[in-house]
């Protein structure tokens, strides 16, 4: 499968930073300019930017755009990514995600606010709209990382970010081998449980969501 659109954005900006064509403190091109330059959607641009922000290469200023970070990376665990890619298979990553997602949801329910709920609702609708495209992976990733973000545990969020990075780099073919219709149904159930603040049901749906995928991969 060809490189995902969000990965194109990620690689483009990362290369510009590494080559110092974008310097620390410098504002990156606008979303629209990146869309036009790379022939990708705004969803893909935002996903690529958010991933670079999560690992500390970029930082956002409220109402002021996105800039190349001047400080050290926030996600110090990024150094583990190559080790994961070369030593852990997709099934092991799914089993790890199953445990991490359950914890993320439990903590998220303690902190999530109306803003977080609205973000998740929007992402779920976009997943329905893009269920037949590669952008579904980007939206799925963002859905779970939004839950992780509202868990308010930076270490947990950083680990989740690394796990999704590894899946994107080494296992997207296996990810796309499973249809997205059931994923949408499962995400709807997870979101409904979060909205109702039902911790036990949210954990159950989260575990079942990954359990179905794990069983499909084992067949």
PyMOL commands that set and color helices and strands:
alter all, ss='L'
color gray80, all
select helices_A, chain A and resi 5-18+31-38+42-54+76-87+90-111+114-129+135-149+154-170+172-176+181-195+199-218
alter helices_A, ss='H'
color red, helices_A
select strands_A, chain A and resi 58-61+65-68
alter strands_A, ss='S'
color yellow, strands_A
deselect
rebuild
show_as cartoon
